[in-house]
């Protein structure tokens, strides 16, 4: 049984990175970065659900 390659996991890694970066920006205490972080988390979550069963 062959191990999966890196490109096969890329679709799961990208949305997770967006959620993580969005969270870091969200907790940074400035309104502009918090709004950008919240937007990135929402976009990452939507992308993650879109990729879930693909």
CHARMM-style PDB file with segment names, atoms N, HN, CA, C and O in Angstrom:
ATOM      1  N   UNK     1       0.849  -1.181   0.000  1.00  0.00      PROA
ATOM      2  CA  UNK     1       0.000   0.000   0.000  1.00  0.00      PROA
ATOM      3  C   UNK     1       0.890   1.239   0.000  1.00  0.00      PROA
ATOM      4  O   UNK     1       1.730   1.414   0.883  1.00  0.00      PROA
ATOM      5  N   UNK     2       0.699   2.081  -0.985  1.00  0.00      PROA
ATOM      6  HN  UNK     2       0.018   1.939  -1.703  1.00  0.00      PROA
ATOM      7  CA  UNK     2       1.531   3.274  -1.129  1.00  0.00      PROA
ATOM      8  C   UNK     2       1.016   4.397  -0.228  1.00  0.00      PROA
ATOM      9  O   UNK     2      -0.187   4.542  -0.012  1.00  0.00      PROA
ATOM     10  N   UNK     3       1.946   5.175   0.284  1.00  0.00      PROA
ATOM     11  HN  UNK     3       2.923   5.057   0.109  1.00  0.00      PROA
ATOM     12  CA  UNK     3       1.580   6.333   1.089  1.00  0.00      PROA
ATOM     13  C   UNK     3       1.083   7.453   0.183  1.00  0.00      PROA
ATOM     14  O   UNK     3       1.581   7.611  -0.932  1.00  0.00      PROA
ATOM     15  N   UNK     4       0.107   8.229   0.644  1.00  0.00      PROA
ATOM     16  HN  UNK     4      -0.298   8.100   1.549  1.00  0.00      PROA
ATOM     17  CA  UNK     4      -0.374   9.354  -0.160  1.00  0.00      PROA
ATOM     18  C   UNK     4       0.721  10.402  -0.338  1.00  0.00      PROA
ATOM     19  O   UNK     4       1.576  10.575   0.530  1.00  0.00      PROA
ATOM     20  N   UNK     5       0.684  11.084  -1.449  1.00  0.00      PROA
ATOM     21  HN  UNK     5      -0.011  10.943  -2.154  1.00  0.00      PROA
ATOM     22  CA  UNK     5       1.677  12.117  -1.718  1.00  0.00      PROA
ATOM     23  C   UNK     5       1.215  13.466  -1.174  1.00  0.00      PROA
ATOM     24  O   UNK     5       0.049  13.650  -0.826  1.00  0.00      PROA
ATOM     25  N   UNK     6       2.161  14.403  -1.111  1.00  0.00      PROA
ATOM     26  HN  UNK     6       3.109  14.253  -1.395  1.00  0.00      PROA
ATOM     27  CA  UNK     6       1.880  15.741  -0.576  1.00  0.00      PROA
ATOM     28  C   UNK     6       0.736  16.447  -1.312  1.00  0.00      PROA
ATOM     29  O   UNK     6      -0.141  17.007  -0.654  1.00  0.00      PROA
ATOM     30  N   UNK     7       0.710  16.441  -2.656  1.00  0.00      PROA
ATOM     31  HN  UNK     7       1.422  15.986  -3.190  1.00  0.00      PROA
ATOM     32  CA  UNK     7      -0.389  17.147  -3.349  1.00  0.00      PROA
ATOM     33  C   UNK     7      -1.778  16.587  -3.040  1.00  0.00      PROA
ATOM     34  O   UNK     7      -2.768  17.307  -3.171  1.00  0.00      PROA
ATOM     35  N   UNK     8      -1.871  15.349  -2.641  1.00  0.00      PROA
ATOM     36  HN  UNK     8      -1.067  14.764  -2.534  1.00  0.00      PROA
ATOM     37  CA  UNK     8      -3.187  14.782  -2.298  1.00  0.00      PROA
ATOM     38  C   UNK     8      -3.744  15.388  -1.011  1.00  0.00      PROA
ATOM     39  O   UNK     8      -4.960  15.427  -0.826  1.00  0.00      PROA
ATOM     40  N   UNK     9      -2.882  15.857  -0.129  1.00  0.00      PROA
ATOM     41  HN  UNK     9      -1.893  15.825  -0.278  1.00  0.00      PROA
ATOM     42  CA  UNK     9      -3.321  16.463   1.128  1.00  0.00      PROA
ATOM     43  C   UNK     9      -3.459  17.968   1.044  1.00  0.00      PROA
ATOM     44  O   UNK     9      -3.980  18.581   1.976  1.00  0.00      PROA
ATOM     45  N   UNK    10      -3.014  18.587  -0.033  1.00  0.00      PROA
ATOM     46  HN  UNK    10      -2.591  18.089  -0.790  1.00  0.00      PROA
ATOM     47  CA  UNK    10      -2.988  20.043  -0.111  1.00  0.00      PROA
ATOM     48  C   UNK    10      -4.378  20.658   0.045  1.00  0.00      PROA
ATOM     49  O   UNK    10      -4.503  21.734   0.629  1.00  0.00      PROA
ATOM     50  N   UNK    11      -5.423  20.003  -0.462  1.00  0.00      PROA
ATOM     51  HN  UNK    11      -5.321  19.129  -0.937  1.00  0.00      PROA
ATOM     52  CA  UNK    11      -6.781  20.545  -0.350  1.00  0.00      PROA
ATOM     53  C   UNK    11      -7.277  20.565   1.085  1.00  0.00      PROA
ATOM     54  O   UNK    11      -8.169  21.350   1.405  1.00  0.00      PROA
ATOM     55  N   UNK    12      -6.734  19.734   1.959  1.00  0.00      PROA
ATOM     56  HN  UNK    12      -6.008  19.096   1.699  1.00  0.00      PROA
ATOM     57  CA  UNK    12      -7.111  19.777   3.358  1.00  0.00      PROA
ATOM     58  C   UNK    12      -6.259  20.763   4.143  1.00  0.00      PROA
ATOM     59  O   UNK    12      -6.701  21.287   5.165  1.00  0.00      PROA
ATOM     60  N   UNK    13      -5.042  21.021   3.675  1.00  0.00      PROA
ATOM     61  HN  UNK    13      -4.683  20.596   2.845  1.00  0.00      PROA
ATOM     62  CA  UNK    13      -4.119  21.891   4.403  1.00  0.00      PROA
ATOM     63  C   UNK    13      -4.435  23.368   4.168  1.00  0.00      PROA
ATOM     64  O   UNK    13      -4.357  24.162   5.105  1.00  0.00      PROA
ATOM     65  N   UNK    14      -4.784  23.747   2.963  1.00  0.00      PROA
ATOM     66  HN  UNK    14      -4.848  23.102   2.201  1.00  0.00      PROA
ATOM     67  CA  UNK    14      -5.028  25.159   2.651  1.00  0.00      PROA
ATOM     68  C   UNK    14      -6.125  25.787   3.515  1.00  0.00      PROA
ATOM     69  O   UNK    14      -5.880  26.833   4.116  1.00  0.00      PROA
ATOM     70  N   UNK    15      -7.336  25.193   3.606  1.00  0.00      PROA
ATOM     71  HN  UNK    15      -7.535  24.343   3.118  1.00  0.00      PROA
ATOM     72  CA  UNK    15      -8.363  25.820   4.440  1.00  0.00      PROA
ATOM     73  C   UNK    15      -7.974  25.850   5.913  1.00  0.00      PROA
ATOM     74  O   UNK    15      -8.313  26.796   6.625  1.00  0.00      PROA
ATOM     75  N   UNK    16      -7.269  24.828   6.372  1.00  0.00      PROA
ATOM     76  HN  UNK    16      -6.994  24.060   5.793  1.00  0.00      PROA
ATOM     77  CA  UNK    16      -6.845  24.800   7.774  1.00  0.00      PROA
ATOM     78  C   UNK    16      -5.857  25.923   8.063  1.00  0.00      PROA
ATOM     79  O   UNK    16      -5.912  26.538   9.128  1.00  0.00      PROA
ATOM     80  N   UNK    17      -4.956  26.195   7.125  1.00  0.00      PROA
ATOM     81  HN  UNK    17      -4.911  25.695   6.260  1.00  0.00      PROA
ATOM     82  CA  UNK    17      -4.016  27.301   7.307  1.00  0.00      PROA
ATOM     83  C   UNK    17      -4.744  28.648   7.325  1.00  0.00      PROA
ATOM     84  O   UNK    17      -4.393  29.534   8.104  1.00  0.00      PROA
ATOM     85  N   UNK    18      -5.749  28.801   6.475  1.00  0.00      PROA
ATOM     86  HN  UNK    18      -6.035  28.081   5.842  1.00  0.00      PROA
ATOM     87  CA  UNK    18      -6.527  30.053   6.488  1.00  0.00      PROA
ATOM     88  C   UNK    18      -7.228  30.253   7.832  1.00  0.00      PROA
ATOM     89  O   UNK    18      -7.257  31.366   8.356  1.00  0.00      PROA
ATOM     90  N   UNK    19      -7.787  29.190   8.384  1.00  0.00      PROA
ATOM     91  HN  UNK    19      -7.764  28.286   7.958  1.00  0.00      PROA
ATOM     92  CA  UNK    19      -8.458  29.298   9.679  1.00  0.00      PROA
ATOM     93  C   UNK    19      -7.449  29.652  10.764  1.00  0.00      PROA
ATOM     94  O   UNK    19      -7.734  30.487  11.623  1.00  0.00      PROA
ATOM     95  N   UNK    20      -6.285  29.034  10.737  1.00  0.00      PROA
ATOM     96  HN  UNK    20      -6.054  28.356  10.039  1.00  0.00      PROA
ATOM     97  CA  UNK    20      -5.250  29.307  11.737  1.00  0.00      PROA
ATOM     98  C   UNK    20      -4.735  30.741  11.629  1.00  0.00      PROA
ATOM     99  O   UNK    20      -4.607  31.427  12.643  1.00  0.00      PROA
ATOM    100  N   UNK    21      -4.440  31.199  10.423  1.00  0.00      PROA
ATOM    101  HN  UNK    21      -4.544  30.642   9.599  1.00  0.00      PROA
ATOM    102  CA  UNK    21      -3.973  32.575  10.235  1.00  0.00      PROA
ATOM    103  C   UNK    21      -5.065  33.567  10.626  1.00  0.00      PROA
ATOM    104  O   UNK    21      -4.780  34.598  11.235  1.00  0.00      PROA
ATOM    105  N   UNK    22      -6.305  33.259  10.278  1.00  0.00      PROA
ATOM    106  HN  UNK    22      -6.536  32.421   9.783  1.00  0.00      PROA
ATOM    107  CA  UNK    22      -7.421  34.118  10.671  1.00  0.00      PROA
ATOM    108  C   UNK    22      -7.570  34.210  12.173  1.00  0.00      PROA
ATOM    109  O   UNK    22      -7.870  35.282  12.698  1.00  0.00      PROA
ATOM    110  N   UNK    23      -7.367  33.111  12.876  1.00  0.00      PROA
ATOM    111  HN  UNK    23      -7.124  32.239  12.450  1.00  0.00      PROA
ATOM    112  CA  UNK    23      -7.463  33.133  14.341  1.00  0.00      PROA
ATOM    113  C   UNK    23      -6.357  33.993  14.942  1.00  0.00      PROA
ATOM    114  O   UNK    23      -6.602  34.771  15.864  1.00  0.00      PROA
ATOM    115  N   UNK    24      -5.145  33.852  14.422  1.00  0.00      PROA
ATOM    116  HN  UNK    24      -4.945  33.220  13.673  1.00  0.00      PROA
ATOM    117  CA  UNK    24      -4.038  34.671  14.936  1.00  0.00      PROA
ATOM    118  C   UNK    24      -4.328  36.147  14.712  1.00  0.00      PROA
ATOM    119  O   UNK    24      -4.098  36.961  15.607  1.00  0.00      PROA
ATOM    120  N   UNK    25      -4.828  36.509  13.538  1.00  0.00      PROA
ATOM    121  HN  UNK    25      -5.015  35.848  12.811  1.00  0.00      PROA
ATOM    122  CA  UNK    25      -5.173  37.908  13.289  1.00  0.00      PROA
ATOM    123  C   UNK    25      -6.354  38.361  14.131  1.00  0.00      PROA
ATOM    124  O   UNK    25      -6.421  39.524  14.529  1.00  0.00      PROA
ATOM    125  N   UNK    26      -7.280  37.461  14.404  1.00  0.00      PROA
ATOM    126  HN  UNK    26      -7.225  36.516  14.080  1.00  0.00      PROA
ATOM    127  CA  UNK    26      -8.472  37.819  15.186  1.00  0.00      PROA
ATOM    128  C   UNK    26      -8.103  38.187  16.621  1.00  0.00      PROA
ATOM    129  O   UNK    26      -8.697  39.104  17.187  1.00  0.00      PROA
ATOM    130  N   UNK    27      -7.150  37.503  17.211  1.00  0.00      PROA
ATOM    131  HN  UNK    27      -6.667  36.758  16.751  1.00  0.00      PROA
ATOM    132  CA  UNK    27      -6.794  37.778  18.611  1.00  0.00      PROA
ATOM    133  C   UNK    27      -5.828  38.951  18.734  1.00  0.00      PROA
ATOM    134  O   UNK    27      -5.595  39.435  19.841  1.00  0.00      PROA
ATOM    135  N   UNK    28      -5.254  39.423  17.612  1.00  0.00      PROA
ATOM    136  HN  UNK    28      -5.443  39.029  16.712  1.00  0.00      PROA
ATOM    137  CA  UNK    28      -4.396  40.603  17.653  1.00  0.00      PROA
ATOM    138  C   UNK    28      -5.283  41.807  17.961  1.00  0.00      PROA
ATOM    139  O   UNK    28      -6.292  42.017  17.288  1.00  0.00      PROA
ATOM    140  N   UNK    29      -4.916  42.602  18.975  1.00  0.00      PROA
ATOM    141  HN  UNK    29      -4.097  42.431  19.521  1.00  0.00      PROA
ATOM    142  CA  UNK    29      -5.846  43.626  19.482  1.00  0.00      PROA
ATOM    143  C   UNK    29      -5.938  44.904  18.651  1.00  0.00      PROA
ATOM    144  O   UNK    29      -5.671  45.992  19.162  1.00  0.00      PROA
ATOM    145  N   UNK    30      -6.301  44.789  17.409  1.00  0.00      PROA
ATOM    146  HN  UNK    30      -6.517  43.906  16.993  1.00  0.00      PROA
ATOM    147  CA  UNK    30      -6.564  45.962  16.578  1.00  0.00      PROA
ATOM    148  C   UNK    30      -7.798  45.662  15.733  1.00  0.00      PROA
ATOM    149  O   UNK    30      -7.898  44.571  15.171  1.00  0.00      PROA
ATOM    150  N   UNK    31      -8.726  46.583  15.630  1.00  0.00      PROA
ATOM    151  HN  UNK    31      -8.646  47.469  16.087  1.00  0.00      PROA
ATOM    152  CA  UNK    31      -9.987  46.295  14.934  1.00  0.00      PROA
ATOM    153  C   UNK    31      -9.826  45.847  13.479  1.00  0.00      PROA
ATOM    154  O   UNK    31     -10.561  44.971  13.025  1.00  0.00      PROA
ATOM    155  N   UNK    32      -8.887  46.428  12.749  1.00  0.00      PROA
ATOM    156  HN  UNK    32      -8.290  47.140  13.118  1.00  0.00      PROA
ATOM    157  CA  UNK    32      -8.736  46.062  11.336  1.00  0.00      PROA
ATOM    158  C   UNK    32      -8.253  44.614  11.197  1.00  0.00      PROA
ATOM    159  O   UNK    32      -8.757  43.872  10.354  1.00  0.00      PROA
ATOM    160  N   UNK    33      -7.287  44.215  12.013  1.00  0.00      PROA
ATOM    161  HN  UNK    33      -6.878  44.817  12.698  1.00  0.00      PROA
ATOM    162  CA  UNK    33      -6.801  42.839  11.910  1.00  0.00      PROA
ATOM    163  C   UNK    33      -7.818  41.853  12.439  1.00  0.00      PROA
ATOM    164  O   UNK    33      -7.899  40.724  11.957  1.00  0.00      PROA
ATOM    165  N   UNK    34      -8.598  42.268  13.429  1.00  0.00      PROA
ATOM    166  HN  UNK    34      -8.533  43.186  13.820  1.00  0.00      PROA
ATOM    167  CA  UNK    34      -9.646  41.377  13.944  1.00  0.00      PROA
ATOM    168  C   UNK    34     -10.721  41.138  12.885  1.00  0.00      PROA
ATOM    169  O   UNK    34     -11.203  40.015  12.737  1.00  0.00      PROA
ATOM    170  N   UNK    35     -11.096  42.169  12.159  1.00  0.00      PROA
ATOM    171  HN  UNK    35     -10.705  43.081  12.279  1.00  0.00      PROA
ATOM    172  CA  UNK    35     -12.092  42.005  11.102  1.00  0.00      PROA
ATOM    173  C   UNK    35     -11.537  41.146   9.965  1.00  0.00      PROA
ATOM    174  O   UNK    35     -12.242  40.283   9.441  1.00  0.00      PROA
ATOM    175  N   UNK    36     -10.289  41.375   9.584  1.00  0.00      PROA
ATOM    176  HN  UNK    36      -9.716  42.076  10.009  1.00  0.00      PROA
ATOM    177  CA  UNK    36      -9.666  40.557   8.547  1.00  0.00      PROA
ATOM    178  C   UNK    36      -9.547  39.113   9.011  1.00  0.00      PROA
ATOM    179  O   UNK    36      -9.788  38.189   8.234  1.00  0.00      PROA
ATOM    180  N   UNK    37      -9.176  38.911  10.276  1.00  0.00      PROA
ATOM    181  HN  UNK    37      -8.980  39.661  10.907  1.00  0.00      PROA
ATOM    182  CA  UNK    37      -9.066  37.558  10.814  1.00  0.00      PROA
ATOM    183  C   UNK    37     -10.399  36.834  10.840  1.00  0.00      PROA
ATOM    184  O   UNK    37     -10.470  35.648  10.519  1.00  0.00      PROA
ATOM    185  N   UNK    38     -11.455  37.539  11.221  1.00  0.00      PROA
ATOM    186  HN  UNK    38     -11.397  38.503  11.482  1.00  0.00      PROA
ATOM    187  CA  UNK    38     -12.779  36.921  11.231  1.00  0.00      PROA
ATOM    188  C   UNK    38     -13.205  36.549   9.812  1.00  0.00      PROA
ATOM    189  O   UNK    38     -13.789  35.488   9.592  1.00  0.00      PROA
ATOM    190  N   UNK    39     -12.911  37.424   8.855  1.00  0.00      PROA
ATOM    191  HN  UNK    39     -12.437  38.286   9.034  1.00  0.00      PROA
ATOM    192  CA  UNK    39     -13.236  37.115   7.470  1.00  0.00      PROA
ATOM    193  C   UNK    39     -12.466  35.914   6.950  1.00  0.00      PROA
ATOM    194  O   UNK    39     -13.027  35.070   6.251  1.00  0.00      PROA
ATOM    195  N   UNK    40     -11.179  35.829   7.286  1.00  0.00      PROA
ATOM    196  HN  UNK    40     -10.723  36.515   7.854  1.00  0.00      PROA
ATOM    197  CA  UNK    40     -10.381  34.677   6.864  1.00  0.00      PROA
ATOM    198  C   UNK    40     -10.868  33.387   7.505  1.00  0.00      PROA
ATOM    199  O   UNK    40     -10.885  32.341   6.856  1.00  0.00      PROA
ATOM    200  N   UNK    41     -11.264  33.450   8.772  1.00  0.00      PROA
ATOM    201  HN  UNK    41     -11.250  34.299   9.299  1.00  0.00      PROA
ATOM    202  CA  UNK    41     -11.789  32.244   9.426  1.00  0.00      PROA
ATOM    203  C   UNK    41     -13.085  31.789   8.774  1.00  0.00      PROA
ATOM    204  O   UNK    41     -13.279  30.591   8.567  1.00  0.00      PROA
ATOM    205  N   UNK    42     -13.973  32.718   8.446  1.00  0.00      PROA
ATOM    206  HN  UNK    42     -13.815  33.691   8.614  1.00  0.00      PROA
ATOM    207  CA  UNK    42     -15.225  32.354   7.782  1.00  0.00      PROA
ATOM    208  C   UNK    42     -14.971  31.787   6.394  1.00  0.00      PROA
ATOM    209  O   UNK    42     -15.586  30.796   6.001  1.00  0.00      PROA
ATOM    210  N   UNK    43     -14.066  32.414   5.654  1.00  0.00      PROA
ATOM    211  HN  UNK    43     -13.566  33.219   5.974  1.00  0.00      PROA
ATOM    212  CA  UNK    43     -13.728  31.912   4.320  1.00  0.00      PROA
ATOM    213  C   UNK    43     -13.082  30.527   4.411  1.00  0.00      PROA
ATOM    214  O   UNK    43     -13.405  29.637   3.624  1.00  0.00      PROA
ATOM    215  N   UNK    44     -12.171  30.345   5.369  1.00  0.00      PROA
ATOM    216  HN  UNK    44     -11.908  31.068   6.008  1.00  0.00      PROA
ATOM    217  CA  UNK    44     -11.530  29.045   5.552  1.00  0.00      PROA
ATOM    218  C   UNK    44     -12.516  27.966   5.946  1.00  0.00      PROA
ATOM    219  O   UNK    44     -12.419  26.833   5.477  1.00  0.00      PROA
ATOM    220  N   UNK    45     -13.466  28.308   6.806  1.00  0.00      PROA
ATOM    221  HN  UNK    45     -13.545  29.229   7.188  1.00  0.00      PROA
ATOM    222  CA  UNK    45     -14.471  27.323   7.212  1.00  0.00      PROA
ATOM    223  C   UNK    45     -15.380  26.948   6.042  1.00  0.00      PROA
ATOM    224  O   UNK    45     -15.717  25.778   5.861  1.00  0.00      PROA
ATOM    225  N   UNK    46     -15.772  27.941   5.253  1.00  0.00      PROA
ATOM    226  HN  UNK    46     -15.498  28.891   5.399  1.00  0.00      PROA
ATOM    227  CA  UNK    46     -16.607  27.648   4.090  1.00  0.00      PROA
ATOM    228  C   UNK    46     -15.853  26.790   3.087  1.00  0.00      PROA
ATOM    229  O   UNK    46     -16.424  25.858   2.520  1.00  0.00      PROA
ATOM    230  N   UNK    47     -14.588  27.089   2.861  1.00  0.00      PROA
ATOM    231  HN  UNK    47     -14.125  27.846   3.321  1.00  0.00      PROA
ATOM    232  CA  UNK    47     -13.760  26.316   1.939  1.00  0.00      PROA
ATOM    233  C   UNK    47     -13.564  24.896   2.448  1.00  0.00      PROA
ATOM    234  O   UNK    47     -13.581  23.941   1.671  1.00  0.00      PROA
ATOM    235  N   UNK    48     -13.374  24.762   3.769  1.00  0.00      PROA
ATOM    236  HN  UNK    48     -13.360  25.538   4.400  1.00  0.00      PROA
ATOM    237  CA  UNK    48     -13.177  23.452   4.388  1.00  0.00      PROA
ATOM    238  C   UNK    48     -14.424  22.590   4.199  1.00  0.00      PROA
ATOM    239  O   UNK    48     -14.310  21.411   3.862  1.00  0.00      PROA
ATOM    240  N   UNK    49     -15.614  23.160   4.410  1.00  0.00      PROA
ATOM    241  HN  UNK    49     -15.707  24.118   4.684  1.00  0.00      PROA
ATOM    242  CA  UNK    49     -16.848  22.402   4.212  1.00  0.00      PROA
ATOM    243  C   UNK    49     -17.068  22.074   2.734  1.00  0.00      PROA
ATOM    244  O   UNK    49     -17.609  21.019   2.404  1.00  0.00      PROA
ATOM    245  N   UNK    50     -16.653  22.966   1.862  1.00  0.00      PROA
ATOM    246  HN  UNK    50     -16.214  23.823   2.131  1.00  0.00      PROA
ATOM    247  CA  UNK    50     -16.771  22.699   0.429  1.00  0.00      PROA
ATOM    248  C   UNK    50     -15.888  21.517   0.016  1.00  0.00      PROA
ATOM    249  O   UNK    50     -16.301  20.680  -0.787  1.00  0.00      PROA
ATOM    250  N   UNK    51     -14.690  21.455   0.561  1.00  0.00      PROA
ATOM    251  HN  UNK    51     -14.355  22.135   1.213  1.00  0.00      PROA
ATOM    252  CA  UNK    51     -13.745  20.390   0.217  1.00  0.00      PROA
ATOM    253  C   UNK    51     -13.997  19.081   0.969  1.00  0.00      PROA
ATOM    254  O   UNK    51     -13.355  18.072   0.676  1.00  0.00      PROA
ATOM    255  N   UNK    52     -14.908  19.084   1.918  1.00  0.00      PROA
ATOM    256  HN  UNK    52     -15.429  19.904   2.156  1.00  0.00      PROA
ATOM    257  CA  UNK    52     -15.096  17.948   2.818  1.00  0.00      PROA
ATOM    258  C   UNK    52     -15.318  16.628   2.064  1.00  0.00      PROA
ATOM    259  O   UNK    52     -14.607  15.656   2.320  1.00  0.00      PROA
ATOM    260  N   UNK    53     -16.256  16.576   1.171  1.00  0.00      PROA
ATOM    261  HN  UNK    53     -16.833  17.365   0.963  1.00  0.00      PROA
ATOM    262  CA  UNK    53     -16.594  15.328   0.492  1.00  0.00      PROA
ATOM    263  C   UNK    53     -16.122  15.283  -0.960  1.00  0.00      PROA
ATOM    264  O   UNK    53     -16.583  14.438  -1.727  1.00  0.00      PROA
ATOM    265  N   UNK    54     -15.228  16.158  -1.344  1.00  0.00      PROA
ATOM    266  HN  UNK    54     -14.853  16.845  -0.721  1.00  0.00      PROA
ATOM    267  CA  UNK    54     -14.712  16.162  -2.720  1.00  0.00      PROA
ATOM    268  C   UNK    54     -13.656  15.144  -2.889  1.00  0.00      PROA
ATOM    269  OT1 UNK    54     -13.105  15.001  -3.981  1.00  0.00      PROA
TER     270      UNK     54
END
